[in-house]
Amino acid sequence: MSAPTPNEHSSGRVPWLPTDGGRSEKHVFLIGFGFFLCGLLAIAFRSYTNGKDVAADQRYRWHFLGGKQYNHILGTFTLFSTIFSAITIAGVPYEASVAGWFSLRWLTSGIWVGIGAMVVVPRAYRMNAVREYDCPNDFVSDRWNNRILSLTTCLIGAASVFIYMVTQFYAMSTLLPAFSTGLSGTALLERDATTWILGVVVILCEWMGGFDAVTWTDMVQSVVLILAFISIPCVYDYHYGGLAGASSVLEYNCDNYFELNCTDPAFAAFNSPCATASAPRRACRSASPSASSRSSPT
C-alpha cells in the first residue's frame, strides 16, 4: 500500500501535527521534542505525588518554595535556565545583528548584575533564614507593616513577571518557525497552536508540581541548553570554518569571499534582516571548510 499523499486524510488530521505525507526530514527532532515534553510532564507528576505527603500547614511552602531543600548544584542549574531563556537565545542575537555594538550592553550589564548579587544576596539569604520569609514581598511587609505598600510592591512585581512572560512566549513563537521549518520551506508545526500547547504544558507542570517541578524541569532544560551551546559552534566550525586566521581575511578579495543567499526561506521564517536586504550580503569567511562534503553558501 502506497504512502498517502499530503492532505489525503485531511478530514481527520490534527491541524498542528505533521501527520500527512511521508516521513519528515526533521522527524528525529520532532520525536525528540515530543519525548522532551512527555519528560517534563512526568517530572511534574512525580513532584505532584511527592507533595501529597506534605503536611497541610506546609503545603504553601512546598508548592511555591519546594520546601527550601535544594542543594547548590540543583540551584545553579535552575538559575542557569532562568537566565538563559528564550529571550537570551533569540532576542539578543537578533538585536546584535541589527544594532551591532550597541548589543554589547548585555555583556557589560551582566557583570554589574553579578557584582550586585554578590553584595545583596548573602545578606538577603540571612534575613530569609532568620525571619523565615516565604516570598520576596515578605521583607516589605516585615519592615514597614503597611498593607497598601505591600500590595503596591506586590502588584509591581507581578506586572514585571507578566511582561517577562509575554516576551518569553513571543520569543518562543518566533523560534518555532526556525527549528520546525523543513528543507522545502514548509512549517512542520503550526506556530500559534504549538505556542498555546507549550503554554498549557508550562501551566500544567507548575500546577501539578509547583516549584519542585519547575526546579527539576529547569535542570533538564539547562542540560539541553549547555549541549546546544557546545554543539552549535562545533557545527558552524565544521561547515563554515572557525575563527582561526580571521584577522587575515578582512580584505575584499580574500580567498574565502562568499555571497550569502538571502532568498533562502529560512531567513524569512526567522524574520532575519537578510531577507529584506536590497542587495546580497557579501563577506569574507574566516576559514574554508577542509572537507569537500561540507556545505558551501551560495
C-alpha positions as CSV (number, residue, x, y, z in Angstrom):
1,M,0.0,0.0,0.0
2,S,1.5,3.3,-1.0
3,A,2.0,6.2,1.4
4,P,-0.8,8.7,1.5
5,T,-0.2,12.0,-0.4
6,P,-0.3,15.3,1.5
7,N,-3.8,16.3,2.7
8,E,-5.2,12.9,1.6
9,H,-6.7,12.3,5.1
10,S,-7.2,16.0,6.0
11,S,-10.7,15.3,7.4
12,G,-9.2,13.6,10.4
13,R,-6.0,15.5,10.7
14,V,-5.0,17.4,13.9
15,P,-4.1,20.9,12.5
16,W,-0.8,21.3,14.2
17,L,0.6,17.8,13.9
18,P,2.7,16.9,10.7
19,T,0.8,13.6,10.1
20,D,0.3,14.0,6.3
21,G,2.6,12.5,3.7
22,G,5.8,10.7,4.1
23,R,8.4,10.9,6.8
24,S,9.6,14.5,7.5
25,E,13.3,15.4,7.1
26,K,13.1,16.6,10.7
27,H,11.4,13.5,12.1
28,V,14.2,12.9,14.6
29,F,13.8,16.4,16.1
30,L,10.0,16.1,16.2
31,I,10.2,12.7,18.0
32,G,12.8,14.1,20.4
33,F,10.7,17.2,21.1
34,G,7.7,15.0,21.9
35,F,9.7,12.9,24.3
36,F,11.1,16.1,25.9
37,L,7.5,17.4,26.6
38,C,6.5,14.0,28.0
39,G,9.5,14.0,30.2
40,L,8.6,17.4,31.6
41,L,5.1,16.2,32.4
42,A,6.5,13.1,34.0
43,I,8.7,15.2,36.3
44,A,5.6,17.3,37.2
45,F,3.6,14.2,38.1
46,R,6.5,12.9,40.3
47,S,6.5,16.2,42.1
48,Y,2.7,16.1,42.5
49,T,2.8,12.7,44.1
50,N,5.7,13.7,46.4
51,G,3.6,16.8,47.5
52,K,0.8,14.6,48.7
53,D,2.8,13.5,51.7
54,V,3.5,17.1,52.8
55,A,1.6,18.3,55.9
56,A,-1.3,20.7,55.4
57,D,0.4,23.6,57.1
58,Q,3.4,23.2,54.8
59,R,1.6,23.0,51.5
60,Y,2.1,26.6,50.6
61,R,5.9,26.4,51.3
62,W,6.1,23.2,49.4
63,H,4.3,24.4,46.3
64,F,5.9,27.8,46.0
65,L,9.4,27.1,47.5
66,G,9.8,23.4,47.2
67,G,10.4,23.1,50.9
68,K,13.7,25.0,50.6
69,Q,15.5,21.7,50.3
70,Y,17.7,22.1,47.2
71,N,21.5,21.8,47.1
72,H,23.8,24.2,45.3
73,I,24.1,22.1,42.2
74,L,20.4,22.0,41.5
75,G,20.1,25.7,42.4
76,T,22.8,26.5,39.9
77,F,21.1,24.6,37.1
78,T,17.7,26.2,37.7
79,L,19.3,29.7,37.9
80,F,21.1,28.9,34.6
81,S,18.0,28.0,32.7
82,T,16.2,31.1,34.2
83,I,18.9,33.5,32.9
84,F,19.4,31.8,29.5
85,S,15.8,32.0,28.4
86,A,14.2,32.3,25.0
87,I,14.9,36.0,25.0
88,T,18.6,35.3,25.5
89,I,18.7,32.7,22.7
90,A,16.6,34.6,20.2
91,G,16.3,38.2,21.2
92,V,19.9,39.1,22.0
93,P,21.5,37.6,18.8
94,Y,18.8,39.3,16.7
95,E,19.4,42.6,18.3
96,A,23.2,42.1,17.7
97,S,22.5,41.5,14.0
98,V,20.5,44.8,13.8
99,A,22.1,47.1,16.4
100,G,25.7,45.9,16.2
101,W,28.0,47.0,19.1
102,F,25.1,48.5,21.0
103,S,24.0,45.0,22.0
104,L,27.2,44.6,24.0
105,R,25.4,46.3,26.9
106,W,24.1,42.8,27.7
107,L,27.6,41.7,28.5
108,T,28.6,44.8,30.5
109,S,25.3,44.9,32.4
110,G,25.7,41.2,33.3
111,I,28.9,42.0,35.1
112,W,27.2,44.6,37.3
113,V,24.2,42.3,38.0
114,G,26.6,39.6,39.2
115,I,28.5,42.1,41.4
116,G,25.2,43.4,42.8
117,A,24.1,39.8,43.5
118,M,27.3,39.0,45.4
119,V,26.7,42.1,47.6
120,V,23.0,41.8,48.2
121,V,22.2,38.0,48.1
122,P,24.2,36.8,51.1
123,R,22.5,39.4,53.4
124,A,19.1,38.7,51.9
125,Y,19.6,35.0,52.4
126,R,20.5,35.5,56.1
127,M,17.3,37.6,56.6
128,N,15.3,35.0,54.8
129,A,16.6,32.2,57.1
130,V,16.3,34.2,60.3
131,R,12.9,35.8,59.6
132,E,11.5,32.7,57.6
133,Y,10.4,34.7,54.6
134,D,8.4,32.8,52.0
135,C,8.2,35.4,49.2
136,P,10.2,38.4,48.0
137,N,7.5,40.8,49.3
138,D,7.8,39.5,52.9
139,F,10.6,41.9,53.6
140,V,8.4,44.9,52.8
141,S,5.6,43.6,55.0
142,D,8.0,42.8,57.8
143,R,9.9,46.0,57.7
144,W,7.1,48.6,57.3
145,N,3.9,46.6,58.2
146,N,1.8,48.6,55.7
147,R,-0.8,46.7,53.7
148,I,-1.1,49.4,51.0
149,L,2.7,49.5,50.5
150,S,2.8,45.6,50.5
151,L,0.0,45.4,47.9
152,T,1.7,48.1,45.7
153,T,5.0,46.3,45.7
154,C,3.3,43.0,45.1
155,L,1.4,44.4,42.0
156,I,4.6,46.0,40.7
157,G,6.4,42.6,41.0
158,A,3.5,40.8,39.3
159,A,3.5,43.3,36.5
160,S,7.2,42.8,35.8
161,V,6.7,39.0,35.7
162,F,3.7,39.4,33.4
163,I,5.7,41.4,31.0
164,Y,8.5,38.9,31.2
165,M,6.1,36.0,30.4
166,V,4.6,37.8,27.4
167,T,8.1,38.4,25.9
168,Q,9.1,34.8,26.6
169,F,6.1,33.4,24.8
170,Y,6.6,35.8,21.9
171,A,10.3,34.9,21.6
172,M,9.3,31.2,21.8
173,S,6.8,31.7,19.0
174,T,9.4,33.3,16.8
175,L,11.8,30.4,17.4
176,L,9.2,27.8,16.3
177,P,9.4,28.5,12.5
178,A,13.2,28.4,12.7
179,F,13.6,24.9,14.1
180,S,10.3,23.4,12.7
181,T,10.6,24.5,9.0
182,G,11.7,21.7,6.7
183,L,14.0,21.9,3.7
184,S,11.0,22.6,1.5
185,G,10.2,25.8,3.4
186,T,7.0,24.4,4.9
187,A,6.5,24.8,8.6
188,L,6.0,21.4,10.2
189,L,4.5,22.8,13.4
190,E,1.7,25.4,13.3
191,R,3.2,28.5,15.2
192,D,0.2,29.8,17.2
193,A,-1.2,26.4,18.1
194,T,2.1,25.0,19.2
195,T,2.8,28.1,21.3
196,W,-0.5,27.7,23.1
197,I,0.1,24.0,23.7
198,L,3.5,24.7,25.2
199,G,1.9,27.3,27.4
200,V,-0.6,24.8,28.6
201,V,2.2,22.3,29.4
202,V,4.1,25.0,31.4
203,I,1.0,25.9,33.4
204,L,0.1,22.2,33.9
205,C,3.6,21.4,35.2
206,E,3.5,24.4,37.7
207,W,0.0,23.5,38.9
208,M,0.8,19.8,39.4
209,G,4.3,20.0,40.9
210,G,4.8,23.6,41.9
211,F,8.4,24.9,42.4
212,D,9.7,21.4,42.8
213,A,8.6,20.5,39.3
214,V,9.9,23.9,38.0
215,T,13.3,23.3,39.5
216,W,13.8,19.8,38.1
217,T,12.5,20.7,34.7
218,D,14.9,23.7,34.7
219,M,17.7,21.2,35.3
220,V,16.7,19.2,32.3
221,Q,16.4,22.4,30.2
222,S,19.8,23.5,31.4
223,V,21.4,20.3,30.2
224,V,19.8,20.8,26.8
225,L,21.0,24.4,26.6
226,I,24.5,23.6,27.6
227,L,24.7,20.8,25.0
228,A,23.3,23.3,22.4
229,F,25.9,25.9,23.4
230,I,28.6,23.4,22.8
231,S,27.3,21.7,19.7
232,I,26.3,24.8,17.6
233,P,29.8,26.3,17.5
234,C,31.2,22.9,16.6
235,V,28.7,22.5,13.7
236,Y,29.5,26.0,12.5
237,D,33.2,25.4,12.7
238,Y,32.8,22.1,10.7
239,H,30.6,23.6,7.9
240,Y,31.9,27.2,7.6
241,G,35.3,27.2,9.3
242,G,36.4,28.6,12.7
243,L,37.9,31.9,13.7
244,A,41.5,30.9,13.0
245,G,43.0,33.5,10.7
246,A,40.0,35.8,10.9
247,S,42.2,38.9,11.0
248,S,44.0,37.9,7.8
249,V,40.8,37.8,5.6
250,L,39.5,41.3,6.0
251,E,40.5,42.4,2.6
252,Y,37.8,42.5,-0.2
253,N,39.5,40.0,-2.5
254,C,40.1,37.3,0.2
255,D,40.3,33.7,-0.7
256,N,37.2,32.9,1.4
257,Y,35.0,35.5,-0.2
258,F,31.3,34.4,-0.5
259,E,27.9,35.8,-1.1
260,L,25.1,34.9,1.3
261,N,21.9,33.7,-0.3
262,C,19.3,35.9,1.4
263,T,16.4,34.4,-0.6
264,D,16.6,31.2,1.5
265,P,13.2,30.7,3.1
266,A,14.8,30.2,6.5
267,F,15.8,33.8,6.6
268,A,12.2,35.0,6.0
269,A,10.9,32.5,8.5
270,F,13.2,33.8,11.2
271,N,12.5,37.4,10.3
272,S,16.2,38.0,9.6
273,P,17.2,41.4,8.2
274,C,18.9,39.5,5.4
275,A,15.5,38.6,4.0
276,T,14.7,42.2,3.4
277,A,18.1,43.3,2.2
278,S,18.0,45.1,-1.2
279,A,21.4,43.7,-2.1
280,P,23.1,40.3,-1.3
281,R,25.2,40.1,1.8
282,R,28.8,39.6,0.9
283,A,31.7,38.9,3.3
284,C,34.9,37.1,3.8
285,R,34.7,33.9,5.8
286,S,37.4,33.2,8.3
287,A,38.4,29.8,7.1
288,S,37.4,27.4,4.3
289,P,35.9,24.0,5.2
290,S,38.5,21.4,4.6
291,A,36.2,18.6,3.6
292,S,34.6,18.6,0.2
293,S,31.3,17.3,1.6
294,R,30.7,20.3,3.8
295,S,28.2,22.9,3.0
296,S,29.2,25.9,1.0
297,P,27.0,29.1,0.9
298,T,25.9,30.5,-2.4
